[in-house]
């Protein structure tokens, strides 16, 4: 380094430090699952889990006049919540970011049970982001006051809808699964206040954009306890079908 101007030497050292810090801060993780925070994309490739919706997609999100439970009978019966939102799980090292919904038989007795769309919405993610998440759906909804919410359905055995599909409340969008044997069968269900798709982790020390699913569905139900009604989107889609997976 003899003979180098002090300013140039300082610049070289600074660049080296930034490079080292960048390597440790943004290096890609070997595995992304529901217990591991996402890393940056590998080799500069775009990662759909860091996806913000375009103005065109956002404009297609339908207004959701009513929300219903995603599992069980017409009123969400015959289901129990095995691990509620924000329960602390010391084994996983954080708070649960959703509800783990099971059929009343427990274990794998609900494997293959239908999973219903909680409200009229637009499918913005359909795929398998990691082994720990298994097959997963994210559906965007617009509330009556214009806010955007996302419902997430994870560990599915099967996905019945494709990205870009308009889905009415109550439609069967998939089936309860085990994330390819990663867990006993159950539905991990989340509600998020979000404008973009960020799969994230299933446990966190901070609530981030996660909302209490049961409380949110209850507050947006906009119907009597025993009231059954078909989504008006069903009739519209009879004339204008959207893609199926």
C-alpha positions, 0 to 999 in steps of 0.5 A: 500500500506504500505510495497510495494517497491517504484518500484512496487508501481510505476508499479501498478500505471502506469498499472492502468493509461494505463488501464484507458486511453485504456478504453477511447481511444479504447472502442467500439462505440455503432453505426458506420455510415457515420458520426461516426469514427470507433472504435476498434472491439468489444470483440476482434472480427475481424472487416471486416472494418479494412481489408487489402488485402492479396497478393493473392487478390491484385494480382487479381486486374485488370488494369483499362484502363478507368474510367466512371461516375457511374450514369446516361447515357453513358456519366454521363448525367441526373445526378447532384452532390447535395453535392460535394467532400470536401464541408463543412457541418456544420450540419455533422461537417466536409467536405464531403468525396465523391460526392452525385449523384442524378438523375435530378428529385431530392428526390426519383425520382432516387430510384432504378436507376442502379449504374455502376462500374466506372472501371474494378475492384475486389469487396473487400467489399459488405455488410451493415456496419451500418444503416447510410451507408446502403448497400455498395460496395468497388471495387479495381482498378489498374491504368496504372501506378500500383497505387491501387484505391478503388471506393465506392458506398454507400446507395444502395437499392440493391447489385448485385455483391459478394466479390471476383467478377471481375467486368467490367466497366459499369456493373450494380453493384447495385441500388440507395437507401436511406440507408433504409430510412436514406436519400432521394435517392442518390448515395454517391460515393468515390474514395480512394487511398488505399490498404485496406478496411476502410469504415470510415465516410462520413465527415472528417476534414482531407482528409485522403486517399479520392480523388476528385471523379469527378476529378479522373474519368475525369483524368483517363477516357482515352477516348474522350468525346463522345467515347463509348467502351465496357470493354475488361474484358466483353469478358474475363468474358464470358468465365470465369464467377465470382460469383454473389450475 
